[in-house]
Structures are given as C-alpha cells and as structure tokens.
C-alpha cells in the first residue's frame, strides 16, 4: 500500500495544469502557511456575509422607519439589491468551496488519466471523500493499484502545486497530513 512521489506528482500535475482548477484553487490565501488557506478564505467569506446581512437588516429597518426613504431613488435601488456577498448555494460561489474544488480536481485527474493512461498505471480509482468532524469537508480520494487509499486536499492550501496529502484514515479522523512540497512517498 504505497504512494510514490512519482504517482503523487502525476496527480498534482494533472490538477495544476488544468485551467479550471487553476481558476478555482489559486488564491492569494495560498500564502497562509500550515494548510489553513481554505479555512481562512471561508471565514472571510462568512464574515463578509455577516456584514452584508447586517447591512440588509439595516436597510430594511431604515425603509420601515422612514417611508420617504423607501420612495427615494437610493431607497428603491437598495431595496432591489440582494446584499448577500457569497451564497454557498450559488454555483459561482460553491465552486470555491471544498466541494467545488474536489469536483474540479476529480474531473481534471479523470481527464488526464484518460489522455495519458500509461502515466497513471498505479492509480486504480479517483473519487471524492467527505468527513463530518470537526466540520463537513470534502477532498479528492485516490486509490492506488495495490489498494492504498489516500486523500489530496487542494482546498486546505489553495495552492495548485502543493495540496495537503493524507492517508485516508488520517483525513477521516482530521489528523496528520503532509504538504506535497515535503512529500517523499509513503511505503
């Protein structure tokens, strides 16, 4: 049950060279060390949503208290706007969450595997995997030809060339993990 550096590199290259994955994964947050980039970006999104919800509440309060404001051009404009900044159910936002990134990386790896099957001889299956503790999280699952099960998590780092790698049981238990740039292979 091994994952070699060579096999891991082929998987990472498939994702890092995919244009759609580049757009979804690459972020200024990749500068945040320790695999906290995705969580930091999601917290920022949640914070902006909280501010926008408060702004929406404030606007509704103003319209209810000041009927003359509701009739003004500014009031009409604000009433017509949805002030939600990031709606996770909106596909344009969902693609940046862990589920969207896992789906994109899965598609990129499957496409690369179909184009260059000789490069991926040691990969028997690729899928997504989810855990629910300490929070819901999804990443890319890889099964090697010898039955080894591993997880590549690009959301954790938001870095196309350096996902966090786990043995499947470590990912499910939210422990361990190694950055690809430090990965030498697992026997």
Residue frames as a rotation matrix with the C-alpha (Angstrom) as fourth column:
UNK 1
0.580 0.815 0.000 0.00
0.815 -0.580 0.000 0.00
0.000 0.000 -1.000 0.00
UNK 2
-0.338 -0.840 -0.424 2.30
0.720 -0.521 0.458 2.70
-0.606 -0.151 0.781 -1.29
UNK 3
0.903 0.409 0.127 2.02
0.400 -0.699 -0.593 6.13
-0.154 0.587 -0.795 -2.81
UNK 4
-0.052 -0.988 0.148 5.20
0.978 -0.021 0.206 7.13
-0.201 0.155 0.967 -4.58
UNK 5
-0.237 -0.156 -0.959 6.36
0.109 -0.985 0.133 10.67
-0.966 -0.073 0.250 -5.15
UNK 6
-0.982 -0.188 -0.035 6.15
-0.025 -0.056 0.998 9.96
-0.190 0.981 0.050 -8.89
UNK 7
-0.454 0.885 0.101 2.46
0.822 0.372 0.432 8.92
0.344 0.279 -0.896 -8.75
UNK 8
0.177 0.494 -0.851 1.58
0.787 -0.591 -0.179 11.82
-0.592 -0.638 -0.493 -6.47
UNK 9
-0.572 -0.488 -0.659 3.41
0.009 -0.808 0.589 14.19
-0.820 0.331 0.467 -8.81
UNK 10
-0.917 0.284 0.282 1.40
0.341 0.187 0.921 12.96
0.209 0.940 -0.268 -11.82
UNK 11
0.001 0.967 -0.253 -1.85
0.991 0.033 0.133 13.64
0.137 -0.251 -0.958 -9.91
UNK 12
0.100 -0.035 -0.994 -0.72
0.494 -0.866 0.080 17.09
-0.864 -0.499 -0.070 -8.79
UNK 13
-0.859 -0.467 -0.210 0.43
0.035 -0.462 0.886 17.97
-0.511 0.754 0.413 -12.33
UNK 14
-0.585 0.718 0.378 -2.96
0.752 0.304 0.585 16.93
0.305 0.626 -0.717 -13.72
UNK 15
0.414 0.758 -0.503 -4.66
0.894 -0.444 0.067 19.42
-0.172 -0.477 -0.862 -11.42
UNK 16
0.017 -0.489 -0.872 -2.08
0.330 -0.821 0.466 22.21
-0.944 -0.295 0.147 -11.53
UNK 17
-0.914 -0.405 0.001 -2.06
0.112 -0.250 0.962 22.20
-0.390 0.879 0.274 -15.34
UNK 18
-0.305 0.891 0.337 -5.87
0.942 0.230 0.244 22.26
0.139 0.392 -0.909 -15.62
UNK 19
-0.740 -0.014 0.672 -7.19
0.164 -0.974 0.159 25.75
0.652 0.228 0.723 -16.42
UNK 20
0.297 0.935 0.192 -10.45
-0.090 -0.173 0.981 25.30
0.951 -0.308 0.033 -14.49
UNK 21
0.548 -0.164 -0.820 -8.63
0.791 0.420 0.445 24.04
0.272 -0.892 0.361 -11.42
UNK 22
-0.597 -0.797 0.096 -6.18
0.744 -0.594 -0.304 26.93
0.300 -0.110 0.948 -11.61
UNK 23
-0.438 0.502 0.746 -9.12
-0.140 -0.858 0.495 29.38
0.888 0.113 0.446 -11.54
UNK 24
0.598 0.794 -0.110 -10.82
-0.058 0.179 0.982 27.64
0.799 -0.581 0.153 -8.63
UNK 25
0.586 -0.411 -0.699 -7.85
0.783 0.510 0.357 26.81
0.209 -0.756 0.620 -6.46
UNK 26
-0.393 -0.900 0.186 -5.26
0.810 -0.435 -0.393 29.53
0.435 -0.004 0.900 -6.90
UNK 27
0.755 0.644 0.126 -5.73
0.452 -0.650 0.611 32.34
0.475 -0.405 -0.781 -4.40
UNK 28
0.086 -0.698 0.711 -3.78
-0.437 -0.668 -0.602 34.98
0.895 -0.259 -0.362 -2.53
UNK 29
0.667 0.246 0.703 -4.63
-0.745 0.198 0.637 32.90
0.018 -0.949 0.316 0.54
UNK 30
0.813 -0.415 -0.408 -2.07
0.257 0.885 -0.388 30.29
0.522 0.211 0.827 -0.60
UNK 31
-0.092 -0.878 0.471 0.45
-0.226 -0.442 -0.868 32.43
0.970 -0.186 -0.157 1.28
UNK 32
0.371 0.286 0.883 -1.13
-0.916 -0.044 0.399 31.35
0.153 -0.957 0.245 4.58
UNK 33
-0.549 -0.737 -0.395 1.03
-0.658 0.672 -0.340 28.52
0.515 0.073 -0.854 5.94
UNK 34
-0.872 -0.007 0.490 0.11
-0.399 0.591 -0.701 25.24
-0.284 -0.806 -0.518 7.57
UNK 35
-0.829 0.559 0.011 -2.83
0.457 0.666 0.589 24.19
0.322 0.493 -0.808 5.43
UNK 36
-0.386 0.698 -0.603 -5.15
0.631 -0.278 -0.724 26.90
-0.673 -0.660 -0.333 6.73
UNK 37
-0.979 -0.086 -0.185 -5.70
-0.063 -0.736 0.674 28.76
-0.195 0.672 0.715 3.45
UNK 38
-0.595 0.803 -0.026 -9.11
0.289 0.244 0.926 27.29
0.750 0.543 -0.377 2.61
UNK 39
0.005 0.589 -0.808 -10.45
0.993 0.092 0.074 27.75
0.118 -0.803 -0.584 6.12
UNK 40
-0.576 -0.281 -0.768 -9.19
0.447 -0.894 -0.009 31.34
-0.684 -0.348 0.641 6.20
UNK 41
-0.968 0.251 0.009 -10.86
-0.115 -0.473 0.874 32.12
0.224 0.845 0.486 2.86
UNK 42
-0.287 0.918 -0.273 -14.13
0.582 0.394 0.712 30.53
0.761 0.045 -0.647 4.02
UNK 43
-0.121 0.214 -0.969 -14.05
0.938 -0.296 -0.182 32.51
-0.326 -0.931 -0.165 7.28
UNK 44
-0.869 -0.228 -0.438 -13.53
0.086 -0.943 0.320 35.70
-0.487 0.241 0.840 5.27
UNK 45
-0.757 0.652 0.035 -16.49
0.053 0.008 0.999 34.80
0.651 0.758 -0.040 3.08
UNK 46
-0.059 0.753 -0.656 -18.63
0.894 0.332 0.300 34.12
0.444 -0.568 -0.693 6.16
UNK 47
-0.431 -0.179 -0.884 -17.56
0.677 -0.712 -0.186 37.41
-0.596 -0.679 0.428 7.74
UNK 48
-0.984 0.072 -0.164 -18.48
-0.163 -0.746 0.646 39.35
-0.076 0.662 0.746 4.61
UNK 49
-0.449 0.878 -0.165 -21.82
0.376 0.354 0.857 37.55
0.811 0.322 -0.489 4.53
UNK 50
-0.109 0.380 -0.919 -22.44
0.992 -0.021 -0.126 38.55
-0.067 -0.925 -0.374 8.15
UNK 51
-0.727 -0.209 -0.654 -21.66
0.228 -0.972 0.057 42.18
-0.648 -0.108 0.754 7.35
UNK 52
-0.916 0.398 -0.047 -23.88
-0.176 -0.294 0.940 42.10
0.361 0.869 0.339 4.26
UNK 53
-0.253 0.860 -0.444 -26.75
0.737 0.468 0.487 40.52
0.626 -0.205 -0.752 6.25
UNK 54
-0.231 0.118 -0.966 -26.45
0.814 -0.520 -0.258 43.25
-0.533 -0.846 0.024 8.86
UNK 55
-0.923 -0.108 -0.369 -26.42
-0.096 -0.865 0.493 45.85
-0.372 0.490 0.788 6.08
UNK 56
-0.689 0.721 -0.070 -29.53
0.174 0.258 0.950 44.22
0.703 0.643 -0.303 4.61
UNK 57
-0.079 0.639 -0.765 -31.23
0.983 0.177 0.046 44.28
0.165 -0.749 -0.642 8.04
UNK 58
-0.522 -0.203 -0.828 -30.23
0.479 -0.873 -0.088 47.91
-0.705 -0.443 0.553 8.48
UNK 59
-0.982 0.174 -0.070 -31.61
-0.151 -0.513 0.845 48.82
0.111 0.840 0.531 5.08
UNK 60
-0.354 0.901 -0.251 -34.92
0.539 0.416 0.732 47.07
0.764 0.124 -0.633 5.87
UNK 61
-0.146 0.257 -0.955 -35.08
0.945 -0.249 -0.211 48.85
-0.292 -0.934 -0.206 9.22
UNK 62
-0.816 -0.244 -0.524 -34.48
0.129 -0.960 0.247 52.20
-0.564 0.134 0.815 7.51
UNK 63
-0.838 0.545 0.016 -37.17
-0.030 -0.076 0.997 51.53
0.545 0.835 0.081 4.90
UNK 64
-0.129 0.828 -0.545 -39.68
0.809 0.406 0.425 50.52
0.574 -0.386 -0.722 7.59
UNK 65
-0.109 0.020 -0.994 -38.90
0.859 -0.501 -0.104 53.53
-0.500 -0.865 0.038 9.80
UNK 66
-0.418 -0.155 -0.895 -38.55
-0.173 -0.954 0.246 56.10
-0.892 0.257 0.372 7.05
UNK 67
0.286 0.615 0.735 -41.17
0.608 0.476 -0.635 55.56
-0.741 0.629 -0.238 4.33
UNK 68
0.863 0.010 -0.506 -39.91
-0.304 -0.788 -0.535 58.63
-0.404 0.616 -0.676 2.48
UNK 69
-0.200 -0.980 -0.012 -36.52
-0.723 0.139 0.677 56.91
-0.661 0.144 -0.736 2.13
UNK 70
-0.254 0.160 0.954 -38.19
0.341 0.938 -0.067 53.86
-0.905 0.308 -0.292 0.52
UNK 71
0.728 0.636 0.256 -39.57
0.483 -0.210 -0.850 56.12
-0.487 0.743 -0.460 -2.20
UNK 72
0.466 -0.626 -0.625 -36.27
-0.595 -0.745 0.302 57.85
-0.655 0.231 -0.720 -2.92
UNK 73
0.642 -0.289 -0.710 -34.05
-0.625 0.340 -0.703 56.74
0.445 0.895 0.038 -5.79
UNK 74
-0.482 -0.870 0.109 -31.48
-0.749 0.344 -0.566 55.39
0.455 -0.354 -0.817 -3.31
UNK 75
-0.312 0.464 0.829 -34.12
-0.699 0.479 -0.531 53.53
-0.644 -0.745 0.175 -1.33
UNK 76
0.758 0.624 -0.191 -35.57
-0.565 0.480 -0.672 51.94
-0.327 0.617 0.716 -4.48
UNK 77
0.272 -0.753 -0.599 -32.10
-0.685 0.285 -0.670 50.96
0.675 0.593 -0.439 -5.63
UNK 78
-0.660 -0.591 0.464 -31.13
-0.736 0.386 -0.555 49.37
0.149 -0.708 -0.690 -2.30
UNK 79
0.057 0.771 0.634 -34.44
-0.685 0.492 -0.537 47.56
-0.726 -0.404 0.557 -1.96
UNK 80
0.815 0.296 -0.498 -33.91
-0.579 0.443 -0.684 46.00
0.018 0.846 0.533 -5.40
UNK 81
-0.016 -0.938 -0.346 -30.45
-0.739 0.244 -0.628 44.65
0.673 0.245 -0.697 -4.47
UNK 82
0.918 0.068 -0.390 -29.59
0.178 0.809 0.560 41.36
0.354 -0.584 0.731 -2.84
UNK 83
0.562 -0.716 0.414 -26.81
-0.772 -0.633 -0.046 42.31
0.296 -0.294 -0.909 -0.46
UNK 84
0.813 -0.307 0.495 -25.62
-0.015 0.838 0.545 38.73
-0.582 -0.451 0.677 0.09
UNK 85
0.228 -0.836 -0.500 -21.98
-0.904 -0.372 0.209 38.66
-0.361 0.404 -0.841 -0.91
UNK 86
-0.731 -0.512 -0.452 -21.30
-0.625 0.768 0.141 34.90
0.274 0.386 -0.881 -1.00
UNK 87
0.358 0.872 0.335 -24.23
-0.905 0.412 -0.105 32.50
-0.230 -0.265 0.936 -1.28
UNK 88
-0.543 -0.685 0.486 -22.88
-0.568 0.726 0.389 28.93
-0.619 -0.065 -0.783 -0.90
UNK 89
0.076 0.636 0.768 -25.82
0.328 0.711 -0.622 27.58
-0.942 0.299 -0.154 -2.90
UNK 90
0.798 0.103 -0.594 -24.88
-0.452 -0.549 -0.703 29.80
-0.399 0.829 -0.392 -5.85
UNK 91
0.823 -0.477 0.309 -22.66
0.559 0.778 -0.287 27.79
-0.103 0.409 0.907 -8.27
UNK 92
0.506 -0.671 0.543 -20.38
0.087 -0.586 -0.806 30.80
0.858 0.455 -0.238 -8.77
UNK 93
0.267 -0.394 0.879 -19.58
-0.934 -0.333 0.134 30.67
0.240 -0.857 -0.457 -5.03
UNK 94
0.827 0.164 0.538 -19.83
-0.377 0.871 0.316 26.90
-0.416 -0.464 0.782 -4.49
UNK 95
0.840 -0.531 -0.110 -17.02
0.191 0.479 -0.857 26.26
0.507 0.699 0.504 -6.95
UNK 96
0.017 -0.870 0.492 -14.58
-0.450 -0.446 -0.773 27.88
0.893 -0.208 -0.400 -4.49
UNK 97
0.432 0.180 0.884 -15.66
-0.892 0.230 0.389 25.77
-0.133 -0.956 0.260 -1.52
UNK 98
-0.457 -0.705 0.543 -14.09
-0.636 0.685 0.355 22.41
-0.622 -0.183 -0.761 -0.74
UNK 99
0.150 0.592 0.792 -16.84
0.221 0.761 -0.610 20.51
-0.964 0.267 -0.016 -2.57
UNK 100
0.936 0.201 -0.290 -16.39
-0.196 -0.388 -0.901 22.55
-0.294 0.899 -0.324 -5.75
UNK 101
0.142 -0.968 -0.209 -12.62
-0.984 -0.161 0.078 22.19
-0.110 0.194 -0.975 -5.63
UNK 102
-0.398 -0.252 0.882 -12.86
-0.326 0.938 0.120 18.43
-0.857 -0.240 -0.455 -5.05
UNK 103
0.577 0.674 0.461 -15.25
0.250 0.391 -0.886 18.06
-0.777 0.627 0.057 -8.00
UNK 104
0.835 -0.299 -0.462 -12.93
-0.546 -0.549 -0.633 20.10
-0.064 0.781 -0.622 -10.25
UNK 105
-0.183 -0.971 0.152 -9.80
-0.938 0.219 0.270 18.18
-0.295 -0.093 -0.951 -9.23
UNK 106
-0.081 0.263 0.961 -11.61
-0.011 0.964 -0.264 14.87
-0.997 -0.033 -0.075 -9.72
UNK 107
0.876 0.475 0.082 -12.61
0.100 -0.012 -0.995 15.91
-0.472 0.880 -0.059 -13.26
UNK 108
0.546 -0.745 -0.384 -9.07
-0.838 -0.480 -0.260 17.10
0.009 0.464 -0.886 -14.07
UNK 109
-0.385 -0.708 0.591 -7.47
-0.698 0.643 0.315 13.87
-0.604 -0.291 -0.742 -12.85
UNK 110
0.202 0.533 0.821 -10.01
0.199 0.799 -0.568 11.71
-0.959 0.278 0.055 -14.68
UNK 111
0.954 0.129 -0.271 -9.41
-0.210 -0.358 -0.910 13.67
-0.215 0.925 -0.314 -17.91
UNK 112
0.161 -0.974 -0.156 -5.61
-0.986 -0.166 0.019 13.37
-0.045 0.151 -0.988 -17.55
UNK 113
-0.311 -0.217 0.925 -5.93
-0.396 0.915 0.081 9.68
-0.864 -0.341 -0.371 -16.75
UNK 114
0.618 0.619 0.484 -7.99
0.225 0.450 -0.864 9.12
-0.753 0.643 0.138 -19.91
UNK 115
0.879 -0.313 -0.359 -5.50
-0.474 -0.514 -0.715 11.08
0.039 0.799 -0.600 -22.07
UNK 116
-0.039 -0.983 -0.180 -2.34
-0.770 0.144 -0.621 9.51
0.636 0.114 -0.763 -20.62
UNK 117
0.861 0.508 0.019 -3.27
-0.399 0.653 0.644 6.14
0.315 -0.562 0.765 -19.07
UNK 118
0.410 -0.780 -0.473 0.38
0.461 0.624 -0.631 5.00
0.787 0.041 0.615 -19.01
UNK 119
-0.449 -0.576 0.683 1.25
-0.245 -0.656 -0.714 7.75
0.859 -0.488 0.154 -16.53
UNK 120
-0.155 0.531 0.833 -1.48
-0.974 -0.221 -0.040 6.67
0.163 -0.818 0.552 -14.11
UNK 121
-0.080 0.099 -0.992 -0.96
-0.273 0.955 0.118 2.89
0.959 0.280 -0.049 -14.09
UNK 122
-0.791 -0.290 -0.538 -0.58
0.394 0.431 -0.812 2.89
0.467 -0.854 -0.227 -10.32
UNK 123
-0.774 0.629 0.078 -3.90
-0.538 -0.588 -0.604 4.73
-0.334 -0.509 0.793 -9.80
UNK 124
-0.868 0.477 0.134 -6.91
0.494 0.811 0.312 2.40
0.040 0.337 -0.941 -9.83
UNK 125
0.161 0.978 0.132 -9.62
0.912 -0.199 0.359 4.90
0.377 0.063 -0.924 -8.78
UNK 126
-0.954 -0.288 0.079 -10.22
0.243 -0.902 -0.358 8.58
0.175 -0.322 0.931 -8.10
UNK 127
0.060 0.997 -0.042 -13.28
0.768 -0.019 0.641 9.94
0.638 -0.071 -0.767 -6.31
UNK 128
-0.195 -0.077 0.978 -14.29
-0.480 -0.862 -0.164 12.47
0.855 -0.501 0.131 -3.68
UNK 129
-0.255 0.087 -0.963 -14.35
0.747 0.651 -0.138 11.72
0.615 -0.754 -0.231 0.04
UNK 130
0.103 0.367 0.924 -16.12
-0.323 -0.866 0.381 13.59
0.941 -0.338 0.029 2.84
UNK 131
-0.610 -0.171 -0.773 -15.73
0.678 0.392 -0.622 13.77
0.410 -0.904 -0.123 6.58
UNK 132
0.276 0.871 0.407 -18.08
0.357 -0.486 0.798 15.38
0.892 -0.075 -0.445 9.04
UNK 133
0.906 -0.068 -0.417 -15.92
0.391 -0.239 0.889 16.12
-0.160 -0.969 -0.189 12.10
UNK 134
-0.634 0.300 -0.713 -14.93
0.577 -0.432 -0.694 18.69
-0.516 -0.851 0.101 13.25
UNK 135
-0.060 0.660 -0.749 -16.78
-0.517 -0.662 -0.543 20.22
-0.854 0.355 0.381 10.27
UNK 136
0.734 0.359 0.577 -18.08
0.294 0.598 -0.746 18.97
-0.613 0.717 0.333 6.93
UNK 137
0.091 -0.771 -0.630 -15.20
-0.718 -0.489 0.495 18.77
-0.690 0.407 -0.598 4.48
UNK 138
0.873 0.219 0.437 -14.64
0.156 0.723 -0.673 17.16
-0.463 0.655 0.597 1.07
UNK 139
0.026 -0.904 -0.426 -11.43
-0.730 -0.308 0.610 16.41
-0.683 0.296 -0.668 -0.82
UNK 140
0.416 0.041 -0.908 -10.10
-0.842 0.394 -0.368 14.16
0.342 0.918 0.198 -3.60
UNK 141
0.441 -0.182 0.879 -9.68
-0.485 0.776 0.404 10.44
-0.755 -0.605 0.254 -2.84
UNK 142
0.165 -0.487 -0.857 -7.14
-0.915 0.248 -0.317 8.31
0.367 0.837 -0.405 -4.68
UNK 143
0.706 -0.005 0.708 -6.88
-0.321 0.889 0.326 4.53
-0.631 -0.457 0.627 -4.57
UNK 144
-0.172 -0.858 -0.485 -3.64
-0.951 0.017 0.308 3.02
-0.256 0.514 -0.819 -5.81
UNK 145
0.129 0.191 -0.973 -3.35
-0.698 0.715 0.048 -0.26
0.705 0.673 0.225 -7.71
UNK 146
-0.657 -0.439 -0.614 -2.12
0.088 0.764 -0.640 -2.01
0.749 -0.474 -0.463 -4.56
UNK 147
0.136 0.863 -0.486 -5.22
0.736 0.240 0.633 -0.90
0.663 -0.444 -0.603 -2.59
UNK 148
-0.668 -0.420 -0.615 -3.69
0.727 -0.546 -0.417 2.07
-0.161 -0.725 0.670 -0.78
UNK 149
0.368 0.857 0.360 -6.15
0.851 -0.467 0.240 4.87
0.374 0.218 -0.902 -0.07
UNK 150
-0.624 -0.672 -0.400 -5.03
0.748 -0.661 -0.055 8.48
-0.227 -0.334 0.915 0.01
UNK 151
0.596 0.801 -0.053 -6.55
0.770 -0.590 -0.243 11.95
-0.226 0.104 -0.969 0.02
UNK 152
-0.634 -0.671 0.385 -5.31
0.755 -0.645 0.119 15.03
0.168 0.366 0.915 -1.84
UNK 153
0.358 0.784 -0.507 -6.74
0.883 -0.461 -0.090 18.22
-0.304 -0.415 -0.858 -0.37
UNK 154
-0.434 -0.497 0.751 -6.24
0.769 -0.638 0.022 21.31
0.468 0.588 0.660 -2.53
UNK 155
0.539 0.700 0.468 -8.75
0.294 -0.677 0.675 23.36
0.789 -0.226 -0.571 -0.51
UNK 156
0.716 -0.279 -0.641 -6.50
0.673 0.028 0.739 23.22
-0.188 -0.960 0.208 2.57
UNK 157
-0.214 -0.939 -0.268 -3.66
0.713 -0.338 0.614 25.01
-0.667 -0.060 0.742 0.80
UNK 158
0.800 0.545 -0.252 -5.33
0.151 -0.588 -0.795 26.76
-0.581 0.597 -0.552 -2.17
UNK 159
-0.029 -0.882 -0.471 -2.09
-0.759 -0.287 0.584 26.01
-0.650 0.375 -0.661 -3.96
UNK 160
0.757 0.435 -0.488 -2.37
-0.654 0.506 -0.563 24.07
0.002 0.745 0.667 -7.25
UNK 161
0.217 -0.782 -0.584 1.16
-0.412 0.469 -0.781 22.66
0.885 0.410 -0.221 -6.91
UNK 162
-0.804 -0.590 -0.076 1.06
-0.172 0.353 -0.920 21.76
0.570 -0.726 -0.385 -3.22
UNK 163
0.333 0.942 0.052 -2.07
-0.423 0.099 0.901 20.11
0.843 -0.322 0.432 -1.83
UNK 164
-0.214 -0.277 0.937 -2.15
-0.954 0.264 -0.140 18.57
-0.209 -0.924 -0.321 1.62
UNK 165
-0.142 0.098 -0.985 -1.77
-0.484 0.861 0.155 14.77
0.864 0.498 -0.075 1.37
UNK 166
-0.086 0.208 0.974 -3.23
-0.961 0.242 -0.136 12.27
-0.264 -0.948 0.179 3.82
UNK 167
-0.975 0.130 -0.180 -3.65
0.103 0.983 0.153 8.59
0.196 0.131 -0.972 4.24
UNK 168
-0.312 0.941 0.129 -7.43
0.018 -0.130 0.991 8.14
0.950 0.312 0.023 4.01
UNK 169
0.254 0.427 -0.868 -7.87
0.836 0.354 0.419 7.20
0.487 -0.832 -0.267 7.69
UNK 170
-0.620 -0.536 -0.573 -5.91
0.742 -0.636 -0.209 10.31
-0.253 -0.555 0.793 8.74
UNK 171
-0.878 0.349 0.329 -8.14
-0.086 -0.789 0.608 12.54
0.472 0.505 0.723 6.62
UNK 172
0.009 0.969 -0.248 -11.32
0.219 0.240 0.946 10.99
0.976 -0.063 -0.210 8.02
UNK 173
0.352 0.040 -0.935 -10.01
0.924 0.146 0.354 11.49
0.151 -0.988 0.015 11.57
UNK 174
0.862 -0.022 0.507 -8.79
0.057 -0.989 -0.139 15.04
0.504 0.149 -0.851 10.79
UNK 175
0.697 -0.715 0.062 -5.19
-0.165 -0.075 0.983 14.34
-0.698 -0.695 -0.170 11.76
UNK 176
-0.010 -0.832 0.555 -1.80
0.597 0.440 0.670 14.18
-0.802 0.338 0.492 10.11
UNK 177
0.916 0.297 0.271 -1.22
0.377 -0.401 -0.835 15.29
-0.139 0.867 -0.479 6.58
UNK 178
-0.119 -0.973 -0.196 1.84
0.531 -0.229 0.816 16.49
-0.839 -0.007 0.544 4.74
UNK 179
0.483 0.198 -0.853 2.26
-0.484 -0.752 -0.448 19.25
-0.730 0.629 -0.267 2.19
UNK 180
0.953 -0.077 0.292 3.10
0.274 0.623 -0.732 17.88
-0.126 0.778 0.616 -1.24
UNK 181
0.633 -0.761 0.144 6.24
-0.465 -0.522 -0.715 20.01
0.619 0.386 -0.684 -1.40
UNK 182
-0.120 -0.667 0.736 7.55
-0.990 0.133 -0.040 17.99
-0.071 -0.733 -0.676 1.59
UNK 183
0.710 0.541 0.451 6.17
-0.515 0.835 -0.191 14.62
-0.480 -0.097 0.872 0.43
UNK 184
-0.345 -0.908 -0.236 8.73
-0.895 0.242 0.374 11.92
-0.282 0.340 -0.897 -0.29
UNK 185
-0.227 0.349 -0.909 6.35
-0.483 0.771 0.416 8.98
0.846 0.534 -0.007 -0.74
UNK 186
0.096 0.314 0.944 4.64
-0.957 0.291 0.001 6.50
-0.275 -0.903 0.329 1.56
UNK 187
-0.794 -0.421 -0.438 5.61
-0.515 0.849 0.117 2.84
0.323 0.318 -0.891 1.73
